[in-house]
Structure formats: structure tokens, C-alpha cells
């Protein structure tokens, strides 16, 4: 039976406690790697029920975090990311059930072939092992990360930010209740119960080989630190500088709807559009209505000379605006020379996250989708679809903009590795 950790804030030796978390996670990972799909799914269903049952507790814990954030002068977009309400709690629970309904990836044979000597080789999905997740103000990451790692047969060590400390603790308690209900090891989903930033450094060092991969989810400074300091592999993106390019063949009404949604549906998420690019050939008909729609909806527009001429309410953009992730009701806007100009701008200033083209021209769309080197590229759709749930993954642990192993939404399948199984009948190598 797991012995509860005492609060790290009162612990005598943080390093010893963190090493203990790592050892316990490794032991739990060995159990999870062999756990039946039905048992994991039952745990996820029990977690969802526990979240719903704990609604009052979760809201009270979240209220503490929000009160502290407001006292510290946090921005509105930050408060939005931090906030839980009845709808978001219900969505968290539904997300766990959606993950439970996904096919179990572990043990799935992804490829099989037979060699000329009669030997059969299979490529089989296996868990990664122990995943460390370091995140900031989004309490729902606690549930998403815990559930996705469990489904993929991984143990997980969660280190949430100070701003969501109380919310994450309450959500974690519901996840542990789900594990306990079906007899899976409670150490399968551990939370580092400290605000001490030294714990992050220990995780980045790998906890003496206990952690197999790190997933950071937060602001640029956090992700940059993880990428610079980690001694284990990292799934990460530094920022989401996402673009919407409105081509000369774009339907204006469609373009307006997509641009408003991409920027303003939720400004604080990494898939929010930060730059609007408009084809020079469409500027006479499309530019002023798009800029007016944004400003009328409460968005500050920082544009080039053409944008300012189209609407005098637009402010002048500086060179620093083009690579900026605002995470707020602010957008940079620029006129470019066709799809080639848009691709060149995105290549120079983008972050390889999510970029979209609005056009009825199939050739222009094909060119954009082929040549924009981003994890997600979209045609006639909002950048805010950059989300594992919207991809049908049941959720995500983050969006990876790297090129190794996982790219785009990191869901259940991306949290697995593989091994090869060889079936012979006595073959020996000459």
C-alpha cells in the first residue's frame, strides 16, 4: 500500500523525496505495462466519476488559485486559462471517458512481414515508461496528462505550476481515487506536492534514470528552460505563433468567420492566431472588412502601412510584432504578395505550430499545405482546431513542434514506443 508523502514544503530533504517519487513511478510503470485494457479503462471511468463528484471541492480549490492570481495582477487571458467552472469540469470528465473509449495502443502490431528464411518480424507498440509533465496555469492538464499516460501504459510524474497548485491537487486526488477503485497502483499518477522550483531541475536531470521523457506545457520561458536543461528526451514547442493567410480566392464571409474564431475564440491557447496575412490581390475587397471585424470585436490590430490605410484604428506594427505570441486580444496584420509571400513570412517568423490558408483555389491550398513547415496546416479551417480532442485523440498532453518521434497533438499513440518481435522456427544466421 502506498504511504502518502508528507508536504514537501515541510520535508527535510527534497532530493530524497524526489528520488522516492521516481522509484515509485518506475515500479508502477512495470505494472501498467502489463495491465489489461479493461482495467485501465475502468480506472479512467472511475476517475471521471470522481471528478464529477468532487465538483464542489474542485471549484473551492480553484477559487483559492484565482484569488491569488488576481492579487498578483495576472492578465485576463491568464485568469481564463486558470479558471475552472462547472462546464470545464464536465469537459474534463468527458475527456477521460473519451480516452477510455479509444482503442488500447499497447500490444498493437503496427507492421508484420516475413523474411525469405521464413522468419516473421512484428513491430509492436509498447509504453514509453515514465513520463514527466511540467506545466503551468492550466489545471485541466493534470487530468489530461494523467489519463493519456495511463491509457498508454505509462506512469506519470506531474509537476504543476504554483498558480494552479490547489486546483491541481484536487484534480489529482480524483485521479488517485479512480486508480484505487480498480486496484491499479496509486503511484501510476504522482503529483509533486511542492512549489519549490528545485523539483523541476531534479526532474529535468531524470531522477537517476527514472524518467524516460519530459513534456513541458507552458510559456516560452518554461519550455526554453526545459529544452536547455533536460537530460532526457523532450516533447515540446516554444510558442504558438500561428498565422491565417487569406488568399485572393477566399470567400470573404468564410474568411471573416475563420479569422475571428482563430484569434478570439480563446486568446490564451497556443492554437490562437497571432498574425493575419492578406493577399495583396484581395486587399481592395477583403482587407478593410477583416480589420474592421477584428477591431469591432475588441481585438487590437497592429499592422503594416496597408493595414493602417484600410482602417485608421489599426496601430503601427513593429518588427517585434511579427514573431510575437500575444496570447491576448491583439493580432499583427500584413499584406503579402500571394501564397509565396505568405509562405516566406511564415517561414521567417512562424514557430512551426499551426498555420491556415483560406482559399477556394485548390492549387494555392495544395502549395500552402505542402510548403509550410508546421506541425499542423489547415485549409479553410480555424487554427483553434489545433487540439488533440478535436483530432479525435480524446485529449492531448501538448502540441509538439519537433520533428522526432511525435509531432502535433501528443495523444495516446504518441506516448508509446515500440519493439520488434521475431518468430522463428530454428533459423540461425549463416
Long-range contacts (C-beta under 8 A, 24 or more apart in sequence): 2-185, 2-186, 2-187, 5-193, 7-193, 7-194, 8-192, 8-193, 8-194, 8-196, 8-199, 9-194, 9-195, 9-196, 11-194, 14-194, 14-196, 14-198, 14-199, 14-202, 15-202, 18-192, 18-199, 18-202, 18-203, 18-207, 19-207, 19-208, 19-210, 21-157, 21-190, 21-192, 21-207, 21-210, 22-130, 22-157, 22-207, 22-208, 22-210, 22-211, 23-210, 24-187, 24-190, 25-130, 25-155, 25-156, 25-157, 25-187, 25-188, 25-190, 25-210, 25-211, 26-129, 26-130, 26-155, 26-210, 27-185, 27-187, 28-155, 28-185, 28-187, 28-188, 29-127, 29-129, 29-130, 29-153, 29-154, 29-155, 29-188, 31-184, 31-185, 31-188, 32-127, 32-150, 32-153, 32-154, 32-155, 32-184, 32-185, 32-188, 33-106, 33-126, 33-127, 33-153, 35-153, 35-184, 37-104, 37-106, 39-182, 39-183, 39-184, 40-100, 40-104, 40-150, 40-151, 40-153, 40-184, 41-100, 41-101, 41-104, 41-151, 42-181, 42-182, 43-150, 43-178, 43-179, 43-181, 43-182, 43-184, 44-96, 44-97, 44-99, 44-100, 44-147, 44-150, 44-151, 44-178, 45-96, 45-97, 45-100, 45-178, 46-177, 46-178, 46-181, 46-182, 47-96, 47-143, 47-146, 47-147, 47-174, 47-175, 47-177, 47-178, 47-179, 48-93, 48-94, 48-96, 48-97, 48-100, 48-178, 49-93, 49-178, 50-173, 50-174, 50-175, 50-177, 50-178, 50-181, 51-89, 51-92, 51-93, 51-96, 51-143, 51-171, 51-174, 52-89, 52-90, 52-93, 53-174, 54-170, 54-173, 54-174, 55-86, 55-89, 57-170, 58-84, 58-89, 58-167, 58-170, 58-171, 58-174, 59-84, 59-85, 59-86, 59-89, 61-166, 61-167, 61-169, 61-170, 62-139, 62-166, 62-167, 62-170, 64-166, 65-139, 65-163, 65-164, 65-165, 65-166, 65-167, 68-163, 69-137, 69-163, 74-163, 75-328, 76-328, 77-267, 77-268, 77-327, 77-328, 78-137, 78-163, 78-268, 80-266, 80-267, 80-268, 81-137, 81-138, 81-268, 81-269, 82-137, 82-138, 82-139, 82-163, 82-164, 82-167, 84-139, 84-140, 84-167, 88-140, 91-140, 92-140, 92-143, 92-144, 92-171, 95-140, 95-143, 95-144, 95-147, 95-389, 95-394, 95-395, 96-143, 96-147, 96-395, 98-389, 98-394, 98-395, 99-147, 99-148, 99-151, 99-394, 99-395, 99-412, 100-151, 101-394, 102-151, 102-393, 102-394, 102-412, 104-151, 105-151, 105-152, 105-412, 105-413, 105-416, 106-152, 106-153, 106-416, 110-418, 117-427, 118-424, 118-425, 118-427, 119-422, 119-423, 119-424, 119-425, 119-427, 120-422, 120-423, 120-424, 121-420, 121-421, 121-422, 121-423, 122-420, 122-421, 122-422, 122-423, 123-418, 123-419, 123-420, 124-418, 124-419, 124-420, 124-421, 125-413, 125-416, 125-417, 125-418, 126-153, 126-416, 126-417, 126-418, 126-419, 127-152, 127-153, 127-154, 127-415, 127-416, 127-417, 128-152, 128-154, 128-212, 128-213, 128-415, 128-416, 128-417, 129-154, 129-155, 129-212, 129-213, 130-154, 130-155, 130-156, 130-157, 130-210, 130-211, 130-212, 131-155, 131-156, 131-157, 131-211, 131-212, 131-213, 131-214, 131-215, 131-397, 131-415, 132-156, 132-157, 132-159, 132-203, 132-207, 132-211, 132-213, 132-214, 132-215, 132-232, 133-157, 133-158, 133-159, 133-214, 133-215, 133-216, 133-217, 133-397, 134-159, 134-200, 134-203, 134-214, 134-215, 134-216, 134-217, 134-218, 134-222, 134-226, 135-159, 135-160, 135-161, 135-216, 135-217, 135-218, 136-160, 136-161, 136-163, 136-164, 136-217, 136-218, 136-219, 136-222, 137-161, 137-163, 137-164, 137-218, 138-164, 138-217, 139-164, 139-167, 139-168, 139-171, 140-171, 141-217, 141-397, 142-167, 142-168, 142-171, 142-172, 142-175, 142-191, 143-171, 143-174, 143-175, 144-395, 144-396, 144-397, 145-215, 145-217, 145-397, 146-172, 146-175, 146-189, 147-175, 147-394, 147-395, 148-394, 148-395, 148-396, 148-397, 148-410, 148-411, 148-412, 148-415, 149-189, 149-397, 149-415, 150-179, 150-184, 150-188, 150-189, 151-394, 151-412, 152-412, 152-413, 152-415, 152-416, 153-416, 154-415, 155-187, 155-188, 155-189, 155-190, 156-188, 156-189, 156-190, 157-190, 157-191, 157-192, 157-203, 157-207, 157-211, 158-189, 158-190, 158-191, 158-192, 159-191, 159-192, 159-199, 159-200, 159-203, 160-191, 161-218, 162-195, 165-195, 169-193, 200-225, 201-229, 204-229, 204-230, 204-231, 204-232, 205-231, 206-231, 206-232, 215-397, 215-398, 215-410, 216-398, 217-397, 217-398, 220-325, 233-404, 233-405, 234-402, 235-397, 235-398, 235-400, 235-402, 235-405, 235-406, 235-410, 235-414, 236-398, 236-400, 236-401, 236-402, 237-270, 237-351, 237-352, 237-353, 237-375, 237-398, 237-399, 237-400, 237-401, 237-402, 238-351, 238-401, 239-270, 239-325, 239-351, 239-353, 240-269, 240-270, 240-271, 240-272, 240-274, 240-325, 240-351, 240-353, 240-354, 240-386, 240-399, 241-274, 241-275, 241-323, 241-324, 241-325, 241-349, 241-350, 241-351, 241-353, 242-270, 242-271, 242-272, 242-273, 242-274, 242-275, 242-350, 242-351, 242-353, 242-354, 242-355, 242-356, 242-383, 242-386, 243-273, 243-274, 243-275, 243-276, 243-277, 243-342, 243-345, 243-346, 243-350, 243-355, 243-356, 243-383, 244-273, 244-275, 244-276, 244-277, 244-355, 244-356, 244-357, 244-358, 244-383, 245-277, 245-278, 245-279, 245-336, 245-339, 245-342, 245-346, 245-355, 245-356, 245-357, 245-358, 245-368, 246-276, 246-277, 246-278, 246-279, 246-282, 246-286, 246-290, 246-358, 246-359, 247-279, 247-282, 247-338, 247-339, 247-342, 247-357, 247-358, 247-359, 247-361, 247-364, 248-279, 248-281, 248-282, 248-338, 248-359, 248-361, 249-359, 249-360, 249-361, 249-364, 250-279, 250-282, 250-286, 250-358, 250-359, 250-360, 251-358, 251-360, 252-285, 252-286, 252-289, 252-290, 254-358, 254-380, 255-286, 255-290, 255-358, 256-289, 256-290, 256-293, 258-356, 258-358, 258-380, 258-381, 258-382, 259-290, 259-293, 259-294, 259-358, 260-293, 260-294, 260-297, 261-382, 261-384, 262-356, 262-382, 262-383, 262-384, 263-294, 263-299, 263-329, 263-331, 264-294, 264-297, 264-298, 264-299, 264-329, 265-382, 265-384, 266-384, 267-326, 267-327, 267-328, 267-329, 268-327, 268-328, 269-327, 269-384, 269-387, 270-325, 270-353, 270-386, 270-399, 271-353, 271-354, 271-383, 271-384, 271-385, 271-386, 271-387, 271-399, 272-327, 272-383, 272-384, 273-331, 273-356, 273-382, 273-383, 273-384, 274-324, 274-325, 274-326, 274-331, 274-332, 275-322, 275-331, 275-332, 275-333, 275-334, 275-345, 275-349, 276-331, 276-332, 276-333, 276-334, 277-333, 277-334, 277-335, 277-336, 277-341, 277-342, 277-345, 277-346, 278-333, 278-334, 278-335, 278-336, 279-335, 279-336, 279-337, 279-338, 279-339, 279-341, 279-342, 280-306, 280-335, 280-336, 280-337, 280-338, 280-341, 281-338, 283-310, 283-335, 287-335, 290-333, 291-333, 294-331, 294-333, 298-329, 299-329, 299-330, 299-331, 300-329, 300-330, 300-331, 301-330, 301-331, 301-332, 301-333, 302-330, 302-331, 302-332, 302-333, 303-332, 303-333, 303-334, 304-333, 304-334, 304-335, 306-334, 306-335, 307-333, 307-334, 307-335, 322-348, 322-349, 323-349, 323-351, 325-351, 339-364, 339-367, 339-368, 342-368, 343-367, 343-368, 343-371, 343-372, 346-372, 346-374, 347-372, 347-373, 350-374, 351-401, 352-401, 353-386, 353-399, 353-401, 354-378, 354-383, 354-386, 354-399, 355-383, 356-380, 356-381, 356-382, 356-383, 374-401, 375-399, 375-400, 375-401, 375-407, 375-408, 376-408, 376-409
